[in-house]
């Protein structure tokens, strides 16, 4: 069974640009969550989607957004990039009603 | 705000030693999970504990969930270099509607020297 797949693995963007990250969950998993990981703040919850609906949102500015498609694949978008957005962005999928999260390898975003 | 305080932040030990990592909170969680993460990779789930007082063993790793479901510990017996990595505790289900949201501790960076 394939795991969670995130693309791309690495990205370098310039301040002010926008970026879209993609996540394909484990087959059959309908819940997809996104996290930002930085050395200073650790892993912080961005948002969670289930059946194309955002059910929960973390404490991030509106520049961070996401969506989920009917096949459960998800994308997150960051607009007007800032240097502080440099981080490892992790996507996790879960079975319905289960709190166990299965993470992808992440997308390393560097903003210069 | 639900916080998970994880300690110690860094642990450097010799092969064969035992160690314990702690995860404490003032919030009650419906479940608590432990993950291990290696550089450049995503966290990998080790175990989930659900019931207060629960103890789970995974080879040389022993996980405990506090009676009040506010704290947890991870004990490694006879650590090996292959145990090196970042260990993360994560709580789920605190405060009602928290779909898909895990609250993570800051992590413990474990280095086991041969």
Boltz contact constraints between the chains, C-beta under 6 A:
constraints:
  - contact:
      token1: [A, 31]
      token2: [B, 100]
      max_distance: 6.0
  - contact:
      token1: [A, 33]
      token2: [B, 100]
      max_distance: 6.0
  - contact:
      token1: [A, 42]
      token2: [B, 104]
      max_distance: 6.0
  - contact:
      token1: [A, 42]
      token2: [B, 106]
      max_distance: 6.0
  - contact:
      token1: [A, 42]
      token2: [B, 107]
      max_distance: 6.0
  - contact:
      token1: [A, 43]
      token2: [B, 104]
      max_distance: 6.0
  - contact:
      token1: [A, 45]
      token2: [B, 101]
      max_distance: 6.0
  - contact:
      token1: [A, 48]
      token2: [B, 99]
      max_distance: 6.0
  - contact:
      token1: [A, 48]
      token2: [B, 100]
      max_distance: 6.0
  - contact:
      token1: [A, 55]
      token2: [B, 99]
      max_distance: 6.0
  - contact:
      token1: [A, 56]
      token2: [B, 99]
      max_distance: 6.0
  - contact:
      token1: [A, 56]
      token2: [B, 100]
      max_distance: 6.0
  - contact:
      token1: [A, 56]
      token2: [B, 101]
      max_distance: 6.0
  - contact:
      token1: [A, 90]
      token2: [B, 42]
      max_distance: 6.0
  - contact:
      token1: [A, 99]
      token2: [B, 31]
      max_distance: 6.0
  - contact:
      token1: [A, 99]
      token2: [B, 92]
      max_distance: 6.0
  - contact:
      token1: [A, 100]
      token2: [B, 45]
      max_distance: 6.0
  - contact:
      token1: [A, 100]
      token2: [B, 48]
      max_distance: 6.0
  - contact:
      token1: [A, 101]
      token2: [B, 102]
      max_distance: 6.0
  - contact:
      token1: [A, 103]
      token2: [B, 42]
      max_distance: 6.0
  - contact:
      token1: [A, 103]
      token2: [B, 43]
      max_distance: 6.0
  - contact:
      token1: [A, 104]
      token2: [B, 42]
      max_distance: 6.0
  - contact:
      token1: [A, 105]
      token2: [B, 41]
      max_distance: 6.0
  - contact:
      token1: [A, 105]
      token2: [B, 42]
      max_distance: 6.0
  - contact:
      token1: [A, 106]
      token2: [B, 42]
      max_distance: 6.0
